[in-house]
Amino acid sequence: MKFRICGAVPVFLVACLLGSARTLAQNAYITNGDSNSVSVIDTATNTVTATIAAGFSQPFGVAVTSDGSKVYVGNASSPFSVSVIDTATNSVIAAIPVPLSLPPIGVAVTPDGSKVYVTYDVVGSVSVIDTATNTTTTIQVGSNPFGVAVTPNGRDVYVANYGSNTVSVIDTASNAVIATIRVGVLPLGLAVTPDGNRVYVANARSDSVSVIDTATNTVTATVLVGSYPVGVTMTPDGSKVYISNFFSDTVSMISSASNSVAATIPVGVNPEGESMTPDGSRLYIANRSSNSVSAIDTATNTVAGTIPVGDAPIAFGVFIQPPPRFAGTSGKANCYGQSVAALARQYHGLNAAAAALGFTSVGALQNAILAFCGQ
């Protein structure tokens, strides 16, 4: 729960709620393909705080909503579906059937949370789930689509088609393919820069990364990395791009200023999925054959910790919760105007609220919100 302070009015009268206490956490949700489970890692302590063991069938792709309240997980074994995790309870609250009875692979959610895009590597199709109704429509793309990513403005979706060595660009307003871009051999993972200007695509059999200019939808650079690159993510400022090299057991760090490899980091065996903490300080890598997750310190580009998880962790997608968003100061870019209840009433006092939300005092809670909202 988060609140704002409105002028000089006593805070306990004007506290405003948005979301749940758990949304202040920045948990990592790791899909364990062979355990049929999801490990929940507290990124503050690098420990597994929960294991969600019901509602999955070879979980593969994963995507956390922008408000951190839900996680969508693609189940790559029959019965094929997309499971929905409620992060407040860390339980599966829905299983959305997918069309064509095919294994879903890549999963991505639009910034407003209204649509989920799901790829199927067996056919050239992408499903679009309407999250309000949990109904689906289908879009034809290239051959064997795998990775999928949405631009920060929610306008376009980029899909890596490993069977045709292309990337399809979908317009989210019309759900029509508006461009097809040829890249390297066997493109798998991809990610859009935070400013939306570029897309980095991991070409597994080319041992390279293609850089796409989103203004022209053309490849402007190709960067050689390790063996069989799969996962792609980057720091919030877009200055560093990290690539997991499945057969090299390494992560390549590309400097986006020069589009060259600036560091190579040894990790576990067969690194695949990867995701960044919201502040960009740590990168988490799922090591599929080590049954572990490597936590990389991005300041030093070294492994700061190794976390045991379930069997065959994949975590292909954006699996870390976003930063908290505080309710309501009008005109403030980092704040949102919906006020739904009194924080003090919810927690039976502000001291209890501060403790529940992880702050040392009421003053610390107030200061965090003031700083976040730019007052």
Secondary structure, DSSP 8 states (H G I E B T S, - for coil): ------TTS-HHHH----S-GGGGS-EEEEEETTTTEEEEEETTTTEEEEEE-SS-SSEEEEEE-TTSSEEEEEE-SSS-EEEEEETTTTEEEEEEE-GGG--EEEEEE-TTSSEEEEEETTTTEEEEEETTTTEEEEEE-SSSEEEEEE-TTSSEEEEEETTTTEEEEEETTTTEEEEEEE-SSSEEEEEE-TTSSEEEEEEGGGTEEEEEETTTTEEEEEEE-SSSEEEEEE-TTSSEEEEEETTTTEEEEEETTTTEEEEEEE-SSSEEEEEE-TTSSEEEEEETTTTEEEEEETTTTEEEEEEE-SSSB--EEE-B-----EE--TT-TTEE----S-HHHHHTSHHHHHHHTT-SSHHHHHHHHHHHHT-
